[in-house]
Every structure is written in structure tokens, then in C-alpha cells.
């Protein structure tokens, strides 16, 4: 199963989601990420956060939708923050869609410790959701039930 995590810039939340999902993923599951307006580079703090957590950053890059055109996803999960008034990207291909909104840790200002804490909290939030995802009984879920479960996980 191939999962696409989407956000606007594809430099922070979707990158963290892609890397952590792939770090935890059992055989047969993989994630990619993309942005509707990719920044073109991953935020250094995103990479540092992943490295400190022991998660590989190899191959991570800020990219647009064309990056997976030849291998479309089965599930698309947007991670933008509706509560902050962000416009979430839209994926028009045939995939199950869900929203797992996350506050943008790169918007946090203050001490280095406060910023690091925001990134670590975001990564922990993503981990809870990924673990809930991998605990689903995929062999017993039809598309509608899987969509409901994905939306439920987005509230965790």
C-alpha cells in the first residue's frame, strides 16, 4: 500500500510524516510526500529532528505532485492545519483521502528549546497516528470502512 502525505510546501510536516511512516512501516507499505507549492528544500530543522530520533533522512526532498505520477498512491493524507486557515492541497487522482491536520512547528518562534520542542511534539503526534494506522485490520476493511478509520486516526 502506497501512502502520499501532502502539505503546501513539502518541507516539514509531510516530510516528517513520510520519513516516520517509512521508518515504522511493515513490508508492503511505503510513503511518499509532496506539496502543492513545494519549497524546493526540506527545512534543516525537519532533518535534524528526524536524525535525533534515529530516523533516516536519505532520499528526502521537497517535491510536487509530478514526483509520483508514474506510481500513484492508494491513500492520500493531507497534513496542513485547517485551524490555522491553511489551504490544504487537493489530489484529484483515484485514491482514498483523509485529513490528519498538524500545527506547523516551523511557525513556532522563540528559544531553540521551544522550537525543538514543537518539532519533537509534531513527530510524536505523527507517530501516534502511524502506529494507529498500522494497527488497522486491513484485510477486514472495505474502502468505506478504511476511509472512516483514516478520518478517526486524524482526530488522535
N, C-alpha and C positions, 0 to 999 in steps of 0.2 A: 504494500500500500504506500502510495506516494502522497505526502502532505506538503502543501505550499503555505508558508506563513507570509502574509502580506502586510505592509505598512507603507507609509508615504515615502520616506527617504531610504528605507532598507539600509540603515546604518547602525541601528541599536536594537529595538525590541524584536523585530523579525529576525535579525541576525542571532541574537541571544536564543530565540526560540528554535531556530534551525539547528544551531550547534548543540543545545541541550537535548533536543529531541533525538538527534542522531547519536549523541553520547549514550542515551538510555535505551535506544531502540533495539528490540529483538530482531532477529533475521526476518526479512520480508517487509520491513518498514524503513522508510527513508524520508527525509525532509529537505526541502529547498526553501529559499526565501526570495522575495522580490519586492520592489517598490514601484508605486505609480509615478513618482518623481525621484528616482534614485539619486542619492547624493554623490555617488561615484567612488566613495571610500567609506570604509567601516570606521566608526568612531574609535579612536585608540582606547578609550575607557571601556568600551564593549569587549575589545580583545583582552585587555588586562583583567577584566572581571572573569572572563572565561578561563584564562590561563591560571589565575589564582584558585579557581575551582577545579583545576585539573582536567579541563575540557579542551579538546583540540580546537585550534583555530585554523588549521590547514584548509585551504581552499575557500575560505570565507571571503566574499566580496559583495559590494553594493551593486545590485543589478536590477534591470527592468524585466518586464514580462517576456521579452524575447528570449531570455536565458533558458526557458523550459518549453519553448514552442514545439520542439520535436519529442518531448516526453511529458505530456500534460499530467497534472495532478489528479488524484482521486478525491481529495479533500482540500478545500481552501479555507484557511483560518485567518481572518483579519485580526490584528493586534493593536490597532490605533485606539485612541481614547475618546470615545464619543462624549464623555462627560466634560472633556476639555474643549469641545467644539471642533475637534479634528474631523476632516472629511476622510472617511475610510475609502481605500481603493476598491474598485469593483472588478471582479473577474467574471467574464462572460462565457467561459467555457463550460462544458458539461461536467461539473464536479459538485459534490456535496459542499455546502458552505456553512460556516459558523463564525461567530464573533467572540473572541477572547480578549476583550479590551484590557489594556495595560497603561497605567500612567507612564509618561516618558521620563525615565530617570535623567536623561540629558537636559531636561528643563530645570533640574534642581540646581540651585546656586547656593554658595556658602563655602564652608570649610571642605577641605579634601575628604575628611572623615564623613561629612554629611553626604557628599556626592557618592563616595564609595558605598555608604550605607544604602543609598537609593538604588544603585546598580545591583548590590547584593540582594536587596529585598525583591527587586524585579525578577532576578534569576530564581530566587526561591519560589516566587509566585508561579513562574513558568514551570518549575519542577513539579509543583503540586498538580498542575493541570496535566502535564505529560504523564505523570505516574497514574493519574485517574484515567487518562486515555488508554494507556497500555493495559490497564486492568479490565477494560471492557470485554465482554464475551462476543467478539466479532463474529464468530460462527453462528450466533443466535440472533443477530441484529439485521433486520432489513434496512433499506435506505432511510425510511421514515424514522425508525427507532434509533438508528445511528445519528441522524440529524438531531433528534431530541436529546440524546446523550451528549453530543458535542455542545449543544447550547447549554445544557446543565453544567457541564465542565467549565464553560465560560463564566459561570457565576461563582466558582470556587475561589 
